[in-house]
Amino acid sequence: MEVSITMLLNFTHFPLGEGFGINGNLLDTNIFNLAVVVGVLVYFGGDVLSSLLTNRKELILKSLNDAEVRFQEATEKLAAAKKQLAEATGKAEEIRAQGLVTAEQGTTNLLERAKEDIKRLEEAKQATIRFEEEKAVSQVCERVSRLALEQAINKVKKRLDSNLQKRIIDLNIALLDTISK
């Protein structure tokens, strides 16, 4: 500010009407030019610079507020995701435990069915063995009976002569007489 006042005072030393020309003194010229530029900037650019800085400040604050809101949203989403992860982990553990129980029950049921099947097969085997034994005994008895009958018939045929035949006929007639009386 003091520089601009000094510059204005220096204007009074210039004679009027000399006009524009080349000033050979570099120090005076640069200081004068700088003072004019700074003065114009302060006078005209102060409000512009102030409004630019205010706009920039508002933009930065808005960006910070937006970032804070996004941070809060991200924090909420992270908390929700952690909660979902915990629920999913719990559900997975529950499913795994339930799967183990189901597998254990399935194994137990399978073993029980296998035992029942083995028992049923053993009973069927025993029944088949008894049937085959009875069949074999029956066949043996039938064969023994047939053989005994054949042997008896052969013996009777060998011993049967007319005298024996007559005695048998007489015996049968006597039996019939006693039965009929």
Sine and cosine of phi, psi and omega as CSV:
sin_phi,cos_phi,sin_psi,cos_psi,sin_omega,cos_omega
0.00,0.00,-0.66,0.76,0.02,-1.00
-0.91,0.42,-0.56,0.83,0.00,-1.00
-0.91,0.42,-0.67,0.74,-0.03,-1.00
-0.92,0.40,-0.58,0.82,0.05,-1.00
-0.92,0.39,-0.66,0.75,0.04,-1.00
-0.89,0.46,-0.63,0.77,-0.01,-1.00
-0.91,0.41,-0.64,0.77,0.02,-1.00
-0.91,0.41,-0.62,0.79,0.05,-1.00
-0.91,0.41,-0.56,0.83,0.02,-1.00
-0.93,0.37,-0.46,0.89,0.04,-1.00
-0.90,0.43,-0.48,0.87,-0.01,-1.00
-0.94,0.33,-0.35,0.94,0.00,-1.00
-0.99,0.16,-0.27,0.96,0.00,-1.00
-0.98,0.22,0.72,-0.70,0.05,-1.00
-0.95,0.30,0.60,-0.80,0.00,-1.00
-0.95,0.30,0.59,-0.81,0.09,-1.00
1.00,0.06,-0.01,1.00,0.03,-1.00
-0.96,0.29,-0.47,0.88,0.08,-1.00
0.98,0.18,-0.37,-0.93,-0.05,-1.00
-1.00,-0.07,0.59,-0.81,0.03,-1.00
-0.32,-0.95,-0.04,-1.00,-0.01,-1.00
-1.00,-0.07,0.83,-0.55,0.04,-1.00
-1.00,-0.05,0.86,-0.52,-0.05,-1.00
-0.99,0.14,-0.27,0.96,-0.03,-1.00
-0.99,0.11,0.96,-0.29,-0.08,-1.00
-0.93,0.37,-0.59,0.81,-0.03,-1.00
-0.90,0.44,-0.74,0.68,-0.01,-1.00
-0.91,0.41,-0.65,0.76,-0.06,-1.00
-0.91,0.41,-0.74,0.67,-0.03,-1.00
-0.91,0.41,-0.66,0.75,0.00,-1.00
-0.92,0.39,-0.67,0.74,0.00,-1.00
-0.89,0.46,-0.71,0.70,-0.01,-1.00
-0.90,0.44,-0.68,0.73,0.01,-1.00
-0.91,0.41,-0.65,0.76,0.01,-1.00
-0.90,0.44,-0.64,0.77,0.01,-1.00
-0.91,0.41,-0.72,0.69,-0.03,-1.00
-0.89,0.46,-0.72,0.70,-0.01,-1.00
-0.91,0.42,-0.68,0.74,0.02,-1.00
-0.88,0.48,-0.72,0.70,0.02,-1.00
-0.89,0.45,-0.67,0.74,0.00,-1.00
-0.90,0.44,-0.68,0.74,-0.01,-1.00
-0.92,0.38,-0.69,0.72,-0.07,-1.00
-0.94,0.35,-0.79,0.61,-0.07,-1.00
-1.00,0.02,-0.55,0.83,-0.11,-0.99
-1.00,-0.02,-0.16,0.99,-0.02,-1.00
-0.87,0.50,-0.74,0.67,0.00,-1.00
-0.93,0.37,-0.65,0.76,0.01,-1.00
-0.90,0.44,-0.73,0.69,0.00,-1.00
-0.90,0.44,-0.66,0.76,0.02,-1.00
-0.90,0.44,-0.69,0.72,0.01,-1.00
-0.93,0.37,-0.60,0.80,0.06,-1.00
-0.89,0.45,-0.70,0.71,0.02,-1.00
-0.91,0.42,-0.63,0.77,0.04,-1.00
-0.90,0.44,-0.70,0.71,0.03,-1.00
-0.88,0.48,-0.69,0.73,0.00,-1.00
-0.90,0.44,-0.66,0.75,0.02,-1.00
-0.89,0.46,-0.71,0.71,0.02,-1.00
-0.89,0.45,-0.64,0.77,0.02,-1.00
-0.90,0.44,-0.68,0.73,0.02,-1.00
-0.91,0.41,-0.67,0.74,0.03,-1.00
-0.90,0.44,-0.65,0.76,0.04,-1.00
-0.89,0.45,-0.68,0.74,0.03,-1.00
-0.89,0.46,-0.66,0.75,0.03,-1.00
-0.90,0.44,-0.68,0.73,0.03,-1.00
-0.89,0.45,-0.68,0.73,0.04,-1.00
-0.88,0.48,-0.68,0.73,0.02,-1.00
-0.89,0.46,-0.64,0.76,0.03,-1.00
-0.90,0.44,-0.69,0.72,0.02,-1.00
-0.89,0.46,-0.72,0.70,0.02,-1.00
-0.89,0.45,-0.61,0.80,0.04,-1.00
-0.90,0.44,-0.68,0.73,0.03,-1.00
-0.89,0.45,-0.70,0.72,0.02,-1.00
-0.88,0.47,-0.70,0.72,0.01,-1.00
-0.89,0.45,-0.62,0.78,0.03,-1.00
-0.91,0.42,-0.68,0.74,0.03,-1.00
-0.90,0.44,-0.68,0.73,0.02,-1.00
-0.90,0.44,-0.63,0.77,0.03,-1.00
-0.90,0.44,-0.69,0.72,0.03,-1.00
-0.88,0.47,-0.68,0.74,0.02,-1.00
-0.90,0.44,-0.66,0.75,0.01,-1.00
-0.91,0.42,-0.65,0.76,0.04,-1.00
-0.90,0.44,-0.64,0.77,0.02,-1.00
-0.90,0.44,-0.71,0.71,0.03,-1.00
-0.89,0.46,-0.63,0.77,0.03,-1.00
-0.89,0.46,-0.70,0.71,0.02,-1.00
-0.88,0.47,-0.68,0.73,0.03,-1.00
-0.90,0.44,-0.69,0.72,0.00,-1.00
-0.90,0.43,-0.64,0.77,0.02,-1.00
-0.90,0.43,-0.68,0.73,0.04,-1.00
-0.89,0.46,-0.69,0.72,0.01,-1.00
-0.90,0.44,-0.66,0.75,0.02,-1.00
-0.89,0.45,-0.67,0.75,0.04,-1.00
-0.90,0.44,-0.66,0.75,0.01,-1.00
-0.89,0.45,-0.70,0.71,0.01,-1.00
-0.90,0.44,-0.66,0.75,0.01,-1.00
-0.89,0.45,-0.72,0.70,0.01,-1.00
-0.89,0.46,-0.67,0.74,0.02,-1.00
-0.90,0.43,-0.62,0.79,0.05,-1.00
-0.89,0.45,-0.65,0.76,0.03,-1.00
-0.90,0.43,-0.67,0.74,0.02,-1.00
-0.90,0.44,-0.70,0.71,0.01,-1.00
-0.89,0.46,-0.67,0.74,0.03,-1.00
-0.90,0.44,-0.65,0.76,0.03,-1.00
-0.90,0.44,-0.69,0.73,0.04,-1.00
-0.90,0.43,-0.66,0.75,0.03,-1.00
-0.88,0.47,-0.67,0.75,0.02,-1.00
-0.90,0.43,-0.70,0.71,0.01,-1.00
-0.88,0.47,-0.72,0.70,0.02,-1.00
-0.88,0.47,-0.67,0.74,0.00,-1.00
-0.90,0.44,-0.68,0.73,0.02,-1.00
-0.90,0.43,-0.66,0.75,0.02,-1.00
-0.89,0.45,-0.69,0.73,0.03,-1.00
-0.90,0.43,-0.63,0.78,0.02,-1.00
-0.90,0.44,-0.66,0.75,0.04,-1.00
-0.89,0.45,-0.68,0.74,0.03,-1.00
-0.89,0.46,-0.67,0.74,0.03,-1.00
-0.89,0.46,-0.68,0.74,0.01,-1.00
-0.89,0.45,-0.68,0.73,0.01,-1.00
-0.89,0.45,-0.71,0.70,0.01,-1.00
-0.89,0.45,-0.68,0.74,0.03,-1.00
-0.91,0.42,-0.61,0.80,0.03,-1.00
-0.91,0.42,-0.68,0.73,0.04,-1.00
-0.90,0.44,-0.67,0.74,0.03,-1.00
-0.89,0.45,-0.63,0.77,0.02,-1.00
-0.90,0.45,-0.71,0.70,0.00,-1.00
-0.90,0.45,-0.66,0.75,0.02,-1.00
-0.90,0.44,-0.66,0.75,0.02,-1.00
-0.90,0.44,-0.67,0.74,0.01,-1.00
-0.89,0.46,-0.71,0.70,0.02,-1.00
-0.88,0.48,-0.68,0.74,0.01,-1.00
-0.88,0.47,-0.72,0.69,-0.01,-1.00
-0.91,0.42,-0.61,0.79,0.05,-1.00
-0.89,0.45,-0.72,0.69,0.01,-1.00
-0.89,0.47,-0.65,0.76,0.01,-1.00
-0.90,0.44,-0.69,0.72,0.00,-1.00
-0.90,0.43,-0.68,0.73,0.02,-1.00
-0.89,0.46,-0.68,0.73,0.01,-1.00
-0.88,0.47,-0.70,0.71,0.01,-1.00
-0.90,0.44,-0.66,0.76,0.01,-1.00
-0.90,0.43,-0.70,0.71,0.01,-1.00
-0.88,0.48,-0.69,0.72,0.01,-1.00
-0.89,0.46,-0.68,0.73,-0.01,-1.00
-0.92,0.39,-0.68,0.74,0.03,-1.00
-0.88,0.47,-0.68,0.74,0.01,-1.00
-0.89,0.46,-0.71,0.71,-0.01,-1.00
-0.89,0.46,-0.70,0.72,0.01,-1.00
-0.90,0.44,-0.69,0.73,0.00,-1.00
-0.89,0.46,-0.66,0.75,0.02,-1.00
-0.90,0.43,-0.69,0.73,0.02,-1.00
-0.89,0.46,-0.67,0.74,0.01,-1.00
-0.90,0.43,-0.66,0.76,0.00,-1.00
-0.90,0.43,-0.67,0.74,0.01,-1.00
-0.90,0.44,-0.67,0.74,0.01,-1.00
-0.90,0.44,-0.66,0.75,0.00,-1.00
-0.91,0.41,-0.67,0.74,-0.01,-1.00
-0.91,0.42,-0.65,0.76,0.00,-1.00
-0.90,0.43,-0.61,0.79,0.01,-1.00
-0.94,0.33,-0.60,0.80,-0.06,-1.00
-1.00,0.01,-0.28,0.96,-0.10,-0.99
-0.97,0.24,0.94,-0.35,0.12,-0.99
-0.85,-0.53,-0.05,-1.00,-0.11,-0.99
-0.94,0.34,-0.59,0.81,0.02,-1.00
-0.90,0.44,-0.71,0.70,0.00,-1.00
-0.92,0.39,-0.61,0.79,0.02,-1.00
-0.90,0.44,-0.65,0.76,-0.02,-1.00
-0.91,0.41,-0.67,0.74,-0.01,-1.00
-0.91,0.42,-0.64,0.77,0.00,-1.00
-0.92,0.40,-0.67,0.74,-0.02,-1.00
-0.90,0.43,-0.69,0.73,0.01,-1.00
-0.89,0.45,-0.65,0.76,0.00,-1.00
-0.90,0.43,-0.68,0.73,0.00,-1.00
-0.92,0.39,-0.60,0.80,0.03,-1.00
-0.91,0.41,-0.63,0.77,-0.01,-1.00
-0.92,0.38,-0.62,0.78,0.03,-1.00
-0.90,0.43,-0.65,0.76,-0.01,-1.00
-0.92,0.40,-0.60,0.80,0.02,-1.00
-0.91,0.41,-0.68,0.73,0.00,-1.00
-0.93,0.37,-0.54,0.84,0.00,-1.00
-0.96,0.29,-0.63,0.78,-0.06,-1.00
-0.96,0.27,-0.37,0.93,0.02,-1.00
-0.99,0.12,0.00,0.00,0.00,0.00
